[in-house]
Amino acid sequence: MTSTLRKHLALALAIAALLAAEVGTAVAQPQTSATARQLRQDIQTIHTLGVSGVQARVIEPDGRQTVAVSGTADLTTGRPVPSDGYFRMASTSKTLVATVILQLESEGRLSLDDTVDHWLPGVVHGNGNDGSRITVRQLLQHTSGLHDGLPGYSTPQEYYEQRHYVYSSRQLVALSMGHAPDFPPGEGWQYSNTGYILLGTIIHQITGHPAHREIEDRILRPLGLARTRWGGTASSLPRPHAEAYQLFGPGSRVDVTDQIPVDHENLSFVTTTRDENHFLRALLGGRLLPRRQLAEMKRTVAVNAEVQQLWPGGRYGLGLVERPLSCGGIYWSHEGGDGGYITLNGVMTGGRRSVVVSMSEARGDSLEHILGQERAASALVDHALCGK
């Protein structure tokens, strides 16, 4: 496992626990439907890898929903996985941040070609970093070259020592400024959480409100997403939720549910499969952005070779990932992983059909396990969107 995969995509928060458990389903259409059968099969495949808890929800063009759960929410008690339990949204929140930035652009309050220095003078500097050369668009698209220096933990001791540490955005940006850029702005692609920390600060600078407040006012409340909430520095989740685990190595398994997200100021959201589906459907259905801004969001560039292992054929837009479908065409998504929760999602162009799968374990102790879990979850998304 490479440190870049672990830090940049938060896929190394994991446990490899094989658990014999029954698969349960709660469906809003007959359980004998092809969608329900395929979904049950796909979540069982993920569960068999060693992921103790899985929940998935498919919403079809006519609004019918299919929900499936597998495994257990708690390795100690064996309680069942809730069919619409909370989980940490993690990097899927980047799509929320990007949507607010593009709304501000549509209102004439910023330009995607504005530099970081235009809004945050002197913040990005030192060791070859230069905010006068980096644009808002490059932050959104991970083409800024800013090194991603977010802290993390790799042992149980580090987890217990760091899990309640509260970082400010200023501290996290300073960690990045301690490194030289990965490449000159616009001349490469590298996933950078630091870029989205800066975007959240730009939102605050323009509106006078923290990014999470703008997300709540502009997206969550208008869409009625009452179960998507900003957690701030809370180290717990609302109930119901599955516990989250991480495998630090053979025989070293830890419940890592209790922790404060590193970038709590921008990405400390919890959500459910229902709410995440509705958000993505509204976004791709044109309910959150004017046509021109949505088109800008969907203008993509190729991701680097390392991330291609996770997203074969994947391309990155402005807070949105384009991936190919086995049945032809593409879908849009943005996965997230943090504190043992790994979530993949997908929505067809126009928001016609969507799916979210959330796993409460991440098999991140080896690259083989990371790729195995990613591929199994990606197959579930592909099958659901292709109607297999």
C-alpha positions in Angstrom: 0.0 0.0 0.0 1.4 3.4 -0.9 1.2 6.3 1.5 -0.4 8.5 -1.2 -3.3 6.1 -1.6 -3.8 6.1 2.1 -3.6 9.8 2.7 -5.1 11.2 -0.5 -8.2 8.9 -0.8 -8.6 7.8 2.8 -8.8 4.2 1.8 -6.4 2.9 4.4 -8.8 3.1 7.3 -9.6 -0.6 7.3 -10.3 -4.0 8.8 -10.1 -7.4 7.3 -12.7 -9.2 9.5 -14.5 -12.2 8.0 -17.9 -12.6 9.6 -20.5 -15.2 8.9 -23.8 -13.2 8.8 -27.1 -13.3 7.1 -28.0 -10.8 4.3 -31.0 -8.7 5.0 -33.0 -6.6 2.6 -35.6 -3.8 2.8 -37.0 -3.0 -0.5 -39.5 -0.5 -1.9 -40.3 -2.9 -4.8 -40.8 -6.7 -5.0 -37.8 -8.5 -3.6 -37.8 -10.8 -6.6 -37.0 -7.9 -9.0 -33.8 -8.2 -11.0 -32.4 -5.1 -9.3 -33.0 -6.5 -5.8 -31.4 -9.9 -6.7 -28.4 -8.3 -8.2 -28.0 -5.8 -5.3 -28.2 -8.6 -2.8 -25.6 -10.6 -4.7 -23.2 -7.6 -5.0 -23.4 -6.6 -1.3 -22.8 -10.3 -0.3 -19.7 -10.2 -2.6 -18.4 -7.2 -0.7 -19.2 -8.8 2.7 -17.4 -12.0 1.7 -14.2 -10.0 1.2 -14.2 -9.3 4.9 -16.3 -6.1 5.1 -18.5 -6.6 8.2 -21.2 -4.1 7.3 -22.6 -3.0 4.0 -25.7 -0.9 3.0 -26.7 0.0 -0.5 -29.6 1.9 -2.1 -30.6 2.1 -5.7 -33.1 4.7 -7.0 -34.6 4.1 -10.5 -35.8 6.7 -13.0 -39.4 6.3 -11.8 -38.4 6.9 -8.1 -38.6 3.2 -7.0 -36.0 2.4 -4.4 -34.2 -0.9 -3.6 -32.3 -1.2 -0.3 -30.1 -4.0 0.8 -27.9 -4.6 3.9 -25.3 -7.3 4.7 -23.4 -8.3 7.7 -23.4 -6.6 11.1 -23.2 -3.1 12.4 -21.2 -4.1 15.5 -18.6 -6.9 15.7 -19.2 -7.2 19.5 -23.0 -7.3 19.7 -23.8 -8.6 16.2 -26.6 -6.1 15.8 -27.9 -5.7 12.2 -26.8 -3.0 9.8 -29.4 -0.3 9.7 -31.0 0.1 6.2 -30.5 3.9 6.3 -27.8 4.4 8.9 -25.5 7.4 9.2 -22.0 7.4 8.0 -19.2 10.0 7.5 -19.6 11.6 4.1 -15.8 12.3 3.9 -14.5 13.3 0.5 -18.0 13.2 -1.1 -18.4 16.5 0.7 -16.0 17.9 -1.9 -18.8 17.8 -4.3 -20.8 20.0 -1.9 -18.0 22.5 -1.6 -17.6 22.6 -5.4 -21.3 23.1 -5.9 -21.2 26.2 -3.6 -18.1 27.6 -5.4 -19.9 27.2 -8.8 -23.1 28.8 -7.4 -21.0 31.8 -6.3 -19.4 31.9 -9.8 -22.9 31.9 -11.4 -23.8 34.9 -9.1 -20.8 36.8 -10.4 -19.1 36.8 -7.0 -15.9 35.0 -8.2 -14.3 33.7 -11.3 -12.9 30.3 -11.8 -9.8 32.0 -13.1 -9.3 34.1 -9.9 -6.0 33.3 -8.2 -5.8 32.0 -4.7 -3.9 35.2 -3.8 -6.8 37.3 -5.1 -8.9 35.9 -2.2 -6.3 34.7 0.3 -3.3 37.0 -0.2 -0.1 35.5 1.2 -1.6 32.2 2.4 0.0 30.0 -0.2 3.7 30.8 -0.2 7.1 29.3 0.7 9.0 26.3 -0.6 8.1 27.2 -4.2 4.3 27.5 -3.5 2.9 30.6 -5.1 -0.8 31.5 -4.7 -0.5 34.1 -7.5 -0.1 31.2 -10.0 -2.9 28.9 -8.8 -6.5 29.4 -9.8 -9.8 28.4 -8.2 -10.4 26.0 -11.1 -7.1 24.3 -10.4 -8.0 23.9 -6.7 -11.3 22.3 -7.7 -9.7 20.0 -10.3 -6.7 18.9 -8.2 -4.3 20.4 -10.8 -2.8 23.0 -8.5 0.3 21.0 -7.6 -0.2 21.7 -3.9 1.2 18.8 -1.8 -1.3 17.1 0.4 0.2 17.1 3.8 -2.8 16.1 5.9 -1.9 14.1 9.1 -3.0 10.6 9.6 -2.3 7.5 11.7 -0.8 4.2 10.9 -0.8 2.4 14.2 -3.4 1.9 17.0 -1.2 4.0 19.3 -1.2 6.9 16.8 -5.0 6.6 16.4 -5.6 6.8 20.2 -3.2 9.7 20.5 -4.6 11.7 17.6 -8.3 10.8 17.3 -9.5 13.9 19.3 -7.0 16.4 18.0 -8.6 19.5 16.5 -6.8 21.1 13.6 -7.6 24.5 12.1 -7.7 25.1 8.4 -4.7 27.4 8.8 -2.7 24.6 10.5 -3.5 22.1 7.7 -2.6 24.5 5.0 0.7 25.3 6.8 1.5 21.5 6.7 1.2 21.6 2.9 3.3 24.8 2.7 6.1 22.8 4.4 6.5 20.9 1.2 7.5 21.9 -2.3 4.7 21.6 -4.9 4.2 18.2 -6.6 4.3 20.0 -10.0 3.8 23.4 -11.4 0.2 24.6 -11.4 -1.8 23.1 -14.3 0.9 20.7 -15.3 -0.3 17.5 -13.6 -3.0 15.9 -11.5 -2.7 14.9 -7.9 -5.5 14.5 -5.4 -5.1 17.3 -2.8 -7.3 17.8 0.2 -5.4 21.0 0.8 -6.9 22.5 -2.3 -10.4 22.0 -0.9 -9.5 23.4 2.5 -8.5 26.6 0.6 -11.8 26.5 -1.3 -13.7 26.4 2.0 -11.7 29.4 3.2 -12.5 31.2 0.0 -16.2 30.6 0.5 -15.9 32.0 4.0 -14.0 35.0 2.7 -16.6 35.8 0.0 -19.8 35.2 2.0 -18.8 35.9 5.5 -20.1 32.5 6.5 -18.2 29.2 7.1 -18.4 26.8 4.1 -20.7 24.4 6.1 -23.2 27.1 6.7 -23.4 28.0 3.0 -23.8 24.2 2.2 -26.6 24.0 4.6 -28.4 27.1 3.3 -27.8 26.6 -0.4 -28.1 22.8 -0.7 -29.2 20.8 2.3 -32.2 22.8 3.4 -33.6 23.5 -0.2 -33.4 19.8 -1.0 -34.8 18.8 2.4 -31.8 16.6 3.2 -32.5 16.7 7.0 -30.2 13.7 7.6 -27.1 15.2 6.1 -25.5 17.2 9.0 -22.3 19.0 9.7 -20.7 17.4 12.7 -18.1 20.0 13.5 -15.7 18.7 16.2 -18.1 15.9 17.3 -16.2 12.6 17.5 -19.4 10.5 17.3 -22.3 10.0 14.8 -26.0 10.3 15.2 -27.9 7.0 15.6 -28.5 4.7 14.0 -25.1 3.9 12.5 -22.7 1.0 12.0 -19.4 1.0 13.9 -16.4 1.6 11.8 -13.2 -0.4 12.0 -9.6 -0.4 10.8 -7.1 -3.2 10.4 -3.6 -1.9 11.2 -2.0 -5.3 10.4 -2.6 -9.0 11.1 -4.4 -9.4 14.4 -4.6 -5.7 15.0 -8.2 -4.6 14.6 -9.5 -1.4 16.1 -13.0 0.3 16.3 -12.1 3.8 14.9 -15.6 5.2 15.0 -14.7 7.7 17.8 -12.6 10.4 16.1 -12.8 14.0 14.9 -12.3 14.3 11.1 -9.0 16.1 10.3 -10.7 18.7 8.1 -13.7 19.2 10.4 -14.3 22.8 9.2 -15.2 21.7 5.6 -15.7 18.0 5.4 -17.2 16.9 8.8 -20.6 15.9 7.3 -22.6 12.8 8.1 -25.3 11.5 5.7 -27.3 8.4 4.7 -27.7 6.5 1.5 -31.1 8.1 0.9 -29.8 11.7 1.3 -26.6 11.1 -0.8 -28.7 9.6 -3.6 -31.0 12.6 -3.6 -28.1 15.1 -3.5 -26.4 13.5 -6.5 -29.7 13.2 -8.5 -30.5 16.9 -7.8 -27.0 18.0 -8.9 -26.9 16.0 -12.1 -30.6 16.8 -12.8 -29.8 20.5 -13.0 -31.6 21.6 -9.8 -28.5 23.1 -8.0 -26.5 24.8 -10.8 -27.3 26.7 -14.0 -26.6 24.8 -17.2 -23.2 26.6 -17.8 -21.9 25.9 -14.4 -22.9 22.3 -14.5 -21.2 21.9 -17.8 -18.0 23.4 -16.3 -18.2 20.9 -13.4 -18.3 18.1 -16.0 -15.3 19.3 -18.0 -12.8 16.6 -17.0 -9.1 15.8 -17.1 -7.3 12.5 -16.8 -6.3 11.4 -13.3 -2.8 10.1 -12.6 -1.6 6.5 -13.1 -1.9 5.7 -9.4 -5.5 6.7 -9.1 -6.3 5.0 -12.4 -5.8 1.7 -10.4 -8.8 2.7 -8.3 -10.8 4.4 -11.1 -10.0 2.7 -14.4 -10.8 5.1 -17.2 -11.7 7.8 -14.6 -11.5 11.5 -15.2 -11.9 14.4 -12.8 -14.0 17.5 -13.3 -14.7 20.2 -10.7 -15.5 18.1 -7.6 -17.0 15.4 -9.7 -15.6 12.1 -11.1 -16.5 10.7 -14.6 -16.2 6.9 -14.9 -17.1 4.6 -17.8 -20.0 2.0 -17.6 -19.6 -1.5 -18.8 -22.9 -1.1 -20.7 -21.7 2.0 -22.5 -21.6 5.6 -21.6 -20.5 7.2 -18.4 -21.6 8.0 -14.9 -20.8 10.7 -12.3 -19.6 10.1 -8.8 -17.3 11.1 -5.9 -16.4 8.5 -3.4 -15.5 9.2 0.2 -13.5 7.4 2.9 -12.8 8.4 6.4 -12.6 6.7 9.9 -13.4 3.2 8.6 -16.3 4.3 6.4 -15.9 3.9 2.7 -18.7 5.0 0.3 -19.0 4.7 -3.5 -21.8 6.2 -5.5 -22.9 6.9 -9.0 -25.6 8.8 -10.9 -26.5 8.7 -14.6 -26.3 11.9 -16.6 -29.5 13.9 -15.9 -29.9 12.2 -12.5 -32.1 9.4 -14.0 -30.8 6.5 -12.0 -28.5 6.5 -9.0 -26.9 4.2 -6.4 -24.9 4.6 -3.1 -23.1 1.8 -1.3 -21.6 2.5 2.1 -19.2 0.1 3.9 -18.3 0.3 7.5 -15.0 -1.3 7.2 -12.1 -0.5 4.9 -9.6 -3.2 4.0 -6.6 -0.9 3.8 -3.8 -2.9 5.2 -2.5 -3.8 1.7 -2.8 -2.5 -1.8 -4.3 -5.8 -2.8 -7.1 -5.4 -0.2 -7.7 -1.7 -1.2 -8.1 -2.6 -4.8 -10.2 -5.7 -4.1 -12.7 -3.7 -2.1 -12.8 -0.8 -4.5 -13.4 -3.1 -7.5 -16.2 -5.0 -5.7 -17.9 -1.8 -4.8 -17.4 -0.3 -8.3 -18.9 -3.4 -9.8 -22.0 -2.9 -7.6 -22.3 0.6 -8.8 -21.9 -0.4 -12.4 -24.5 -3.2 -12.2 -27.0 -0.9 -10.5 -26.7 1.8 -13.1 -26.6 -0.6 -16.1 -29.7 -2.3 -14.8 -27.9 -5.7 -14.7 
